[in-house]
């Protein structure tokens, strides 16, 4: 069973017991959303990379661990939809069955490697822990688009090739 399957199963069980809404469990559930979509070498298994991060990395072919170490020392790891936003969406926007939660985590639990300057740009635009307004507005080009923060702030990105993950 893949990691995300296990986490979706636990979250659906918590939902069936009406435990997702419990304020004292909120930090644990947010952590579950985070860790359910990560691996140990999170930079090496990121789904996206900003174009500026690609320039800093260059074309050096590195092992996953060397790549992760370089990125950790020089770049930022970002959940493209902040985990606190994912939590709110989990409570308010989706069905709570295992399959729906898994699909939700697969779509909104993606991660990117970005530059520290781009991370600061998200912060300066008050988007480090929230999504832009258009993300929530039906008919808006940003509606439900996990990459809405990057589009809103002009962060150019590329989709990363699928790497083996040890989940």
C-alpha positions in Angstrom: 0.0 0.0 0.0 1.4 3.4 -1.0 1.9 6.0 1.7 -0.9 8.3 0.4 -3.4 5.4 0.5 -2.6 4.8 4.2 -3.0 8.4 5.1 -6.3 8.8 3.1 -7.6 5.7 5.0 -6.8 7.2 8.4 -8.2 10.6 7.5 -11.4 9.0 6.3 -11.7 7.0 9.5 -11.2 10.3 11.5 -13.9 11.9 9.4 -16.3 9.0 10.0 -15.8 9.6 13.7 -16.3 13.4 13.4 -12.8 14.0 14.6 -11.5 16.2 11.7 -13.3 19.2 13.1 -11.8 18.9 16.6 -9.7 22.0 17.2 -7.2 20.1 19.3 -6.5 17.6 16.5 -6.0 20.3 13.8 -2.2 20.4 14.1 -2.0 16.6 13.8 -4.3 16.5 10.8 -2.3 19.3 9.1 0.8 17.2 9.8 -0.9 14.2 8.3 -1.7 16.1 5.1 1.9 17.2 4.9 3.6 13.9 5.6 1.1 11.9 3.6 2.4 13.5 0.4 6.1 13.8 1.3 9.1 11.4 1.3 12.4 11.7 3.1 14.2 13.4 0.1 11.3 15.8 -0.5 13.3 18.0 -2.9 14.2 15.0 -5.0 10.5 14.0 -5.3 9.0 17.4 -5.8 6.4 17.6 -8.5 7.4 21.1 -9.7 10.5 23.2 -9.8 10.6 27.0 -10.5 12.6 28.0 -13.5 14.8 30.1 -11.3 15.5 27.1 -9.1 16.4 25.1 -12.2 18.9 27.8 -13.1 20.5 27.5 -9.6 20.6 23.8 -9.8 22.1 23.7 -13.3 22.4 20.6 -15.3 24.5 18.7 -12.8 23.4 15.1 -12.5 23.2 14.3 -8.8 22.0 11.4 -6.8 18.7 12.0 -5.0 20.4 12.6 -1.6 23.0 15.0 -3.1 20.3 16.8 -5.0 18.2 17.1 -1.8 21.2 18.4 0.2 22.0 21.0 -2.4 18.3 22.1 -2.5 17.9 22.2 1.3 21.0 24.4 1.6 20.1 26.8 -1.3 16.4 26.6 -2.1 13.0 26.3 -0.5 10.6 23.3 -0.4 7.0 24.5 -0.9 3.6 22.8 -0.7 1.9 24.5 -3.7 -1.3 24.5 -1.7 -0.3 25.3 1.9 -1.2 22.5 4.3 -3.4 24.8 6.4 -5.5 25.6 3.3 -5.7 21.9 2.5 -7.0 21.3 6.0 -9.8 23.9 5.5 -10.6 22.4 2.1 -10.7 18.9 3.7 -13.3 20.1 6.2 -15.4 22.2 3.9 -15.1 21.2 0.2 -14.8 17.5 -0.3 -16.5 14.2 0.4 -14.8 12.4 3.3 -14.6 8.9 1.9 -11.2 7.3 1.4 -11.2 7.6 -2.4 -12.2 11.3 -2.4 -9.5 12.1 0.2 -6.9 10.3 -1.7 -7.8 12.1 -5.0 -7.8 15.4 -3.0 -4.3 14.7 -1.6 -3.0 13.7 -5.0 -4.2 17.0 -6.5 -3.6 19.5 -3.8 -0.7 17.8 -1.9 1.8 18.5 -4.6 5.1 20.1 -3.8 7.7 22.3 -5.5 11.3 23.4 -5.1 11.5 27.2 -5.4 14.2 29.8 -4.7 14.3 31.6 -1.4 13.6 34.8 -3.2 10.4 33.3 -4.7 9.4 32.1 -1.3 9.9 35.6 0.0 7.8 36.9 -2.9 4.9 34.6 -1.8 5.3 36.0 1.8 5.3 39.7 0.6 2.1 39.0 -1.3 0.5 37.4 1.8 0.4 34.0 0.0 2.8 32.0 2.2 -0.1 30.4 4.1 -3.1 31.1 1.9 -4.3 31.0 -1.7 -5.3 34.0 -3.8 -8.9 35.1 -3.8 -9.4 33.7 -7.4 -8.7 30.2 -6.2 -12.1 30.2 -4.5 -14.1 32.0 -7.2 -15.9 29.8 -9.8 -15.3 31.1 -13.3 -11.9 32.6 -12.3 -8.9 31.3 -14.2 -7.3 30.4 -10.8 -10.4 28.6 -9.5 -9.3 25.3 -7.8 -5.9 25.5 -9.6 -3.2 24.2 -7.2 -0.7 26.5 -8.9 -2.7 29.6 -8.3 -0.2 31.2 -5.9 2.6 30.8 -8.5 0.5 32.2 -11.3 -0.7 35.1 -9.1 2.9 36.1 -8.2 4.5 35.4 -11.6 6.6 32.4 -10.5 7.5 30.4 -13.6 7.6 26.7 -13.0 8.2 23.4 -14.8 6.7 20.0 -14.1 9.4 17.6 -12.8 9.9 14.2 -14.3 8.5 11.4 -12.3 11.1 10.0 -9.9 11.0 6.8 -8.0 9.8 7.5 -4.5 10.2 5.3 -1.5 6.7 5.7 -0.1 
